[in-house]
């Protein structure tokens, strides 16, 4: 019966690959832990005094209710209409490495409220950050839309990014949003708030 012969080099290669997989696994776990810690810290800021149920007079400290968090599950529109919802969803998208979508969407919302004499500068910034083909936070839109958006951004109006924004919104609605609703981040937050309400 023939035996298997592994040259010494191949064995070290195999061990090297296994070490890489182990290292990757550790990095992945660290990223998950980091995301959990980031989200926990974010929620502590956004949801002050959840444990004690104390409402503060400071208007910046928004008391998050189970009802509001339940509303987030009705539509992406309701989730994004909530300041806290935007923050929690953004943290979720960060964990999926797709936070550029919500950042672009929010930049477009801000852009629509811009005074006409500031449109050019903002349009240029949004185009460079999210739309151009080598943008750092490039959004996922097709070539035709990228070209059309580039043209509109050169002679900006308040609707220059509407099509691209709608496309990114639909992408989030169909892809990330359903996963967010099933995520531990969302379900744990909802569960914690419902538990505190029933106390």
Secondary structure, 3 states (H helix, E strand, C coil): CCCCCCCHHHHHHHHHHHHHHHHHHHHHHHHHHHHHHHHHHHHHHHCCCCCCCCCCCCCCCCCCCHHHHHHHCCCHHHHHHCHHHHHHHHHHHHHCCCCHHHHHHHHHHHHHCCCHHHHHHHHHHHHHHHHCCCCCCCCCCCHHHHHHHHHHHHCCCCCCCHHHHHHHHHHHHHHHHHHHHHCHHHHHHHHHHHHHHHC
